[in-house]
Amino acid sequence: MPRSLDDATLTGLVADATAAPSMHNAQPWQFRYTRAGHTLTLLADLDRALPEEDPATRALHVGCGAALLNLRVSAVHHGLEAVTTLLPEPSAPAVLASVRLGVRAVARPAHENEARGGSKAQGEATAEDEAPTGGEARGEGEAPTEAPTGGALTENEALAALHPAIEQRHTSRYPFDDALVPEDVRALLVAAARAEGADFSFLASPHLETVLGLIRDAEGYDRGDPGREAEQHHWTRDTKTEAPVDGIPDYAFGPRDAHEQATTRDFVGTGALPGRARVPFEKRPQLALLTTSSDHSVDWLRAGQALERVLLLATLHGVSTSFSTQPIEWPDLRWVLRDPVFGSGHAQMIIRLGYGPTGPRTPRRPTNQVLTIEP
């Protein structure tokens, strides 16, 4: 029988989890640890939802999925097995995942996964495994996992290898240089996403130009929508007047693109930030699209785990990243993001990758604000 975690280990697990990115750094999560069950439960904090920009809470689920991936990485780093169940209580949709710590997962044979219509990541379950009304099985098989420097690893070894990147990963709203991400690194990032049940593809012409146009269109739509503009402003922080624990601090806005072509969200909006630099960004950004075969809550959670796995692996390879989610937040534009050849997959994230500044650390709420411990 596994022992209950000591408070220091538990706090470390949750601190790692909350280092994940979330839309506007809203940190829409809460964690509950039950000592008797040796289980950490991840819950959506709907008070931190974004009703204007994310009315379906898709982005909220993606952010919480990213936190869940960090939790899994931290668990194996601490020598713990983490058996994860997505949406464990179908009647309580705010209960996003449960992670039983210290119990070794038993992998289901591949032929049994195929019979169920898909496969899951090692150690993951859905409520479907215990009740017929639970989440869907994955449509993608697991991809082989490789070390950042090459060579096959077990799943737990691959996750543990990502742990140093949790603290190192930041969102960079700064210009990147023109150096291309090498093909071998691209292949590793694709495999990392597939290991979590998502697809990850680097955009090429003419799809790239289409997506760049959609990003700029969406940024214009946002500026013309008072509700969205106000919501974005609500989550920006003036560090001259406050010491924030959430939101996007002014020092993380990044410079303004001298050519008004940047793909990153401009958190200044229609306002102005005195002294903000204007510099040229890369002329041809390297963008990748993260997609899932379905578009339900369980898929959004898996997309978040895939996203964070990609980001951590990219960080270990010295690749900086940021997001261009604006067109995903407009349903008519999100549809057009689909691959023009195959027309399949639901866009969950647009990621900009390249070589340049890593971006500053942004604030996080202290663990005593996000963790509840029960007997």
RAWO-V395155 format. One record per pair of residues at least 24 apart in sequence whose C-alpha atoms are under 10 Angstrom apart, sorted by the first residue. I is the first residue (numbers start at 1). J is the second residue. If there is no record, write none. Layout:
# RAWO-V395155
i = [I	I]
j = [J	J]
This chain:
# RAWO-V395155
i = [1	1	1	2	2	2	2	2	2	2	3	3	3	3	3	3	4	4	4	4	4	4	4	4	4	4	5	5	5	5	5	5	5	6	7	9	9	9	10	10	10	10	10	11	11	11	11	12	12	12	12	12	13	13	13	13	13	13	13	13	13	13	14	14	14	14	14	14	14	14	14	14	14	14	15	15	15	15	15	15	15	15	15	15	15	15	15	16	16	16	16	16	16	16	16	16	16	16	16	16	17	17	17	17	17	17	17	17	17	17	17	17	17	18	18	18	18	18	18	18	18	18	18	18	18	18	19	19	19	19	19	19	19	19	19	19	19	19	19	19	20	20	20	20	20	20	20	20	20	20	20	20	20	20	20	20	20	20	20	21	21	21	21	21	21	21	21	21	21	21	21	21	21	22	22	22	22	22	22	22	22	22	22	22	23	23	23	23	23	23	23	23	23	23	23	23	23	23	24	24	24	24	24	24	24	24	24	24	24	24	24	25	25	25	25	25	25	25	25	25	25	25	26	26	26	26	26	26	26	26	26	26	26	27	27	27	27	27	27	27	27	27	27	28	28	28	28	28	28	28	29	29	29	29	29	29	29	29	29	29	30	30	30	30	30	30	30	31	31	31	31	31	31	31	31	31	32	32	32	32	32	32	33	33	33	33	33	33	33	33	34	34	34	34	34	35	35	35	36	36	37	37	37	37	38	38	38	38	38	38	39	39	39	39	39	39	39	39	40	40	40	40	40	40	40	40	40	40	40	41	41	41	41	41	41	41	41	41	41	41	41	41	42	42	42	42	42	42	42	42	42	42	42	42	43	43	43	43	43	43	43	43	43	44	44	44	44	44	45	45	45	46	50	50	50	50	51	51	51	52	52	52	52	52	52	52	52	52	53	53	53	53	53	53	53	53	53	53	54	54	54	54	55	56	56	57	57	58	58	58	58	58	58	58	58	58	58	58	59	59	59	59	59	59	59	59	59	60	60	60	60	61	61	61	61	61	61	61	61	61	61	61	61	62	62	62	62	62	62	62	62	62	62	62	62	62	62	63	63	63	63	63	63	63	64	64	64	64	64	64	64	64	65	65	65	65	65	65	65	65	65	65	65	65	65	66	66	66	66	66	66	66	66	66	66	66	67	67	67	67	68	68	68	68	68	68	68	68	68	69	69	69	69	69	69	69	69	69	69	70	70	70	70	70	70	70	70	70	71	71	72	72	72	72	72	72	72	72	73	73	73	73	73	73	73	73	73	73	73	74	74	74	74	74	74	75	75	75	75	75	75	75	76	76	76	76	76	76	76	76	76	76	77	77	77	77	77	77	77	77	78	78	79	79	80	80	81	81	81	82	82	82	82	83	83	83	83	84	84	84	84	84	84	85	85	85	85	85	85	85	85	85	86	86	86	86	86	86	86	86	86	86	86	86	86	87	87	87	87	87	87	87	87	87	88	88	88	88	88	88	88	88	88	89	89	89	89	89	89	90	90	90	90	90	90	90	90	91	91	93	96	96	96	97	97	97	97	97	97	98	98	98	99	99	99	110	110	113	113	113	114	114	118	118	119	119	119	120	120	120	120	121	121	121	121	121	121	122	122	122	122	123	123	124	126	134	135	135	135	135	136	136	136	136	136	137	137	137	138	138	138	138	138	138	138	138	138	139	139	139	139	139	140	140	140	140	140	140	140	140	141	141	141	141	141	142	142	142	142	142	142	142	142	143	143	143	143	143	143	143	143	143	144	144	144	144	144	145	145	145	145	145	145	146	146	146	146	147	147	148	148	148	148	148	148	148	149	149	149	150	150	150	155	158	158	159	159	159	161	161	161	162	162	162	162	162	162	162	162	163	163	163	164	164	164	165	165	165	165	165	165	165	165	166	166	166	166	166	166	166	167	167	167	168	168	168	168	168	168	168	169	169	169	169	169	169	169	169	169	169	169	169	169	169	169	170	170	170	170	170	170	170	170	170	170	170	170	170	171	171	171	171	171	171	171	171	171	171	171	171	171	172	172	172	172	172	172	172	172	172	172	172	172	172	172	172	172	172	173	173	173	173	173	173	173	173	173	173	173	173	173	173	173	173	173	173	173	173	173	174	174	174	174	174	174	174	174	174	174	174	174	174	174	174	174	174	174	174	175	175	175	175	175	175	175	175	175	175	175	175	175	175	175	175	176	176	176	176	176	176	176	176	176	176	176	176	176	176	176	176	177	177	177	177	177	177	177	177	177	178	178	178	178	178	178	178	178	178	179	179	179	179	179	180	180	180	180	180	181	181	181	181	181	181	181	181	185	185	185	185	186	186	186	188	188	188	189	189	189	189	189	189	189	189	190	190	190	190	191	191	191	192	192	192	192	192	192	192	192	192	192	193	193	193	193	193	193	193	193	193	193	193	193	193	194	194	194	194	194	194	195	195	195	195	196	196	196	196	196	196	196	196	196	196	197	197	197	197	197	197	197	197	198	198	198	198	198	198	198	198	198	198	198	198	198	198	198	198	199	199	199	199	199	199	199	199	199	199	199	199	200	200	200	200	200	200	200	200	200	200	200	200	201	201	201	201	201	201	201	201	202	202	202	202	202	202	202	202	202	203	203	203	203	203	203	203	204	204	204	206	207	207	207	207	207	207	208	208	208	208	208	208	208	209	209	210	210	210	211	211	211	211	211	211	211	211	211	211	211	212	212	212	212	212	212	212	212	212	213	213	213	214	214	214	214	214	214	214	214	214	215	215	215	215	215	215	215	215	215	215	215	215	215	216	216	216	216	216	216	216	216	216	217	217	217	218	218	218	218	218	218	218	218	218	218	219	219	219	219	219	219	219	219	219	220	220	221	221	221	222	222	222	222	222	222	222	223	223	223	224	224	229	229	229	229	230	232	232	232	232	233	233	233	233	235	236	236	243	244	244	244	244	245	245	245	245	245	246	246	246	246	247	247	247	248	248	249	249	249	249	250	250	251	251	251	251	251	252	252	252	252	253	253	254	254	254	254	255	255	255	256	256	257	257	259	261	262	263	263	263	263	263	263	263	263	263	264	264	264	264	264	264	264	265	265	265	265	265	282	285	285	285	285	286	286	286	286	286	287	287	287	287	287	287	287	287	287	288	288	288	288	288	288	288	289	289	289	289	289	289	289	289	289	289	289	289	290	290	290	290	290	290	290	291	291	291	291	291	291	291	291	291	291	292	292	292	292	292	292	293	293	293	293	294	294	294	294	295	295	295	295	296	299	299	300	300	303	303	303	304	304	307	307	307	307	310	311	311	314	314	315	318	318	318	318	319	319	319	319	319	319	319	320	320	320	320	320	320	320	320	321	321	321	321	321	321	321	321	321	322	322	322	322	322	322	322	323	323	323	323	323	324	324	324	324	325	325	325	326]
j = [38	102	103	36	37	38	80	101	102	103	35	36	37	38	101	102	33	34	35	36	37	38	39	101	102	375	33	34	35	38	39	101	102	35	373	74	75	78	40	75	367	371	373	366	367	368	371	71	74	75	78	367	40	70	71	72	73	74	75	77	78	367	40	67	68	70	71	74	75	366	367	368	370	371	67	70	71	74	166	167	364	365	366	367	368	370	371	67	68	69	70	71	72	73	74	75	163	166	167	367	64	65	66	67	68	69	70	71	72	73	74	75	166	63	64	66	67	68	70	71	166	364	365	366	367	370	66	67	70	71	166	167	168	169	170	361	362	363	364	365	63	64	65	66	67	68	69	70	71	166	167	169	170	304	305	308	311	312	364	62	63	64	65	66	67	169	170	171	304	307	308	311	362	59	60	61	62	63	64	65	66	67	247	304	49	50	53	54	59	60	62	63	232	235	247	248	323	325	50	231	232	233	234	235	236	246	247	248	249	265	267	63	235	236	245	246	247	248	249	362	363	364	50	60	63	235	236	245	246	247	248	364	365	60	63	64	67	245	246	247	364	365	370	59	60	61	63	64	67	370	60	61	63	64	65	67	94	96	370	371	64	95	367	369	370	371	372	95	97	98	367	369	370	371	372	373	98	370	371	372	373	374	98	99	100	371	372	373	374	375	100	372	373	374	375	373	374	375	374	375	100	101	374	375	99	100	101	102	103	375	82	83	84	98	99	100	101	102	71	82	84	97	98	99	100	101	371	372	373	68	84	85	86	88	95	96	97	98	99	100	371	372	67	68	71	86	87	94	95	96	97	98	99	371	87	92	93	94	95	96	97	98	370	93	94	95	96	97	94	95	370	94	228	231	232	235	227	228	231	225	226	227	228	229	230	231	232	329	222	227	228	229	231	232	326	328	329	330	228	328	329	330	329	297	329	297	300	295	296	297	299	300	301	303	304	328	329	348	300	301	303	304	325	328	329	348	349	297	300	301	304	94	96	296	297	298	299	300	301	302	303	304	305	297	298	299	300	301	302	303	304	305	306	307	308	348	349	300	301	303	304	305	307	308	96	97	300	301	302	303	304	305	96	97	298	299	300	301	302	303	304	305	306	307	308	300	301	302	303	304	305	306	307	308	309	311	301	304	305	308	96	97	98	99	301	302	304	305	308	159	196	301	302	304	305	306	307	308	309	159	162	163	165	166	305	308	309	312	99	163	99	101	123	156	159	160	163	305	156	157	158	159	160	161	162	163	164	166	309	159	160	162	163	164	166	99	101	102	156	159	160	163	101	102	155	156	157	158	159	160	161	163	156	157	159	160	161	162	163	164	160	163	156	160	104	156	105	123	156	122	123	124	156	122	123	124	125	121	122	123	124	125	126	123	124	125	126	127	128	129	130	135	124	125	126	127	128	134	135	136	297	298	299	301	302	125	126	127	128	134	135	297	298	301	125	126	127	128	129	130	131	134	135	126	127	131	133	134	135	126	127	128	131	132	133	134	135	133	134	297	297	298	301	124	125	126	127	298	301	124	125	126	123	124	125	141	142	137	138	141	139	141	142	197	195	196	197	195	196	197	302	155	194	195	196	197	302	155	156	195	196	155	156	196	298	298	296	297	298	299	294	296	297	298	299	197	298	299	196	197	198	292	293	294	298	299	302	197	198	292	293	294	194	195	196	197	198	199	292	293	194	195	196	197	198	191	192	193	194	195	196	197	198	188	190	191	192	193	194	195	196	197	188	191	192	194	195	188	189	191	192	194	195	188	189	191	192	188	313	185	188	313	314	315	316	317	185	316	317	184	185	188	195	192	313	309	312	313	312	313	316	309	310	311	312	313	314	315	316	312	313	316	312	315	316	309	311	312	313	314	315	316	317	308	309	311	312	313	315	316	312	315	361	312	315	316	358	359	360	361	308	311	312	313	314	315	316	318	319	320	321	358	359	360	361	252	311	312	315	320	321	322	357	358	359	360	361	362	252	311	320	321	322	323	352	357	358	359	360	361	362	252	253	254	264	320	321	322	323	352	353	354	356	357	358	359	360	361	252	253	254	255	256	262	263	264	265	266	281	320	321	322	323	352	356	357	358	359	360	252	253	254	255	256	257	262	264	279	280	281	282	320	321	322	356	357	358	359	254	255	256	257	262	264	279	280	281	282	283	285	354	355	356	357	280	281	282	283	285	286	319	320	321	352	353	354	355	356	357	358	281	282	283	284	285	354	355	356	357	281	282	283	284	285	286	354	355	356	282	286	354	355	356	285	286	353	354	355	286	314	317	318	319	353	354	355	313	314	317	319	288	310	314	310	313	314	306	307	309	310	311	312	313	314	288	290	306	310	306	309	310	305	306	307	308	309	310	311	312	313	314	290	291	292	302	303	304	305	306	307	308	309	310	311	290	292	303	306	309	310	302	305	306	309	301	302	303	304	305	306	307	308	309	310	291	292	293	299	302	303	305	306	290	291	292	293	294	299	300	302	303	304	305	306	307	345	346	348	289	290	291	292	293	303	306	307	345	346	347	348	288	289	290	291	292	306	307	310	347	349	350	351	287	288	289	290	291	339	350	351	286	287	288	289	290	350	351	352	353	285	286	287	288	289	339	350	286	287	288	340	336	337	338	339	340	341	284	285	286	287	288	289	337	284	285	336	337	340	263	287	289	324	327	333	334	336	337	338	350	261	262	263	284	285	287	324	327	337	261	263	327	263	326	327	328	330	333	334	336	337	261	262	263	264	265	324	325	326	327	328	333	337	350	260	261	262	263	264	265	324	326	327	326	327	333	265	324	325	326	327	328	329	330	333	334	263	264	265	266	269	324	325	326	327	269	326	326	327	330	265	269	270	326	327	329	330	266	269	270	269	270	267	268	269	270	269	266	267	268	269	267	268	269	271	267	267	268	363	362	363	364	365	362	363	364	365	366	362	363	364	365	362	363	364	362	363	360	361	362	363	276	362	276	359	360	361	362	359	360	361	362	359	360	278	279	359	360	279	280	281	280	281	281	282	283	285	324	287	322	323	324	325	326	350	351	352	322	323	324	325	326	351	352	322	323	324	325	326	354	351	352	353	354	321	351	352	353	354	321	322	323	324	350	351	352	353	354	323	324	349	350	351	352	353	324	337	338	339	345	346	347	348	349	350	351	352	345	346	347	348	349	350	351	337	338	339	344	345	346	347	348	349	350	344	345	346	347	348	349	344	345	346	347	344	345	346	347	345	346	347	348	346	346	348	346	348	347	348	349	348	349	348	349	350	351	351	351	353	353	354	358	354	355	356	358	352	353	354	355	356	357	358	352	353	354	355	356	357	358	359	351	352	353	354	355	356	357	358	359	350	351	352	353	354	358	359	349	350	351	352	353	349	350	351	352	349	350	351	350]
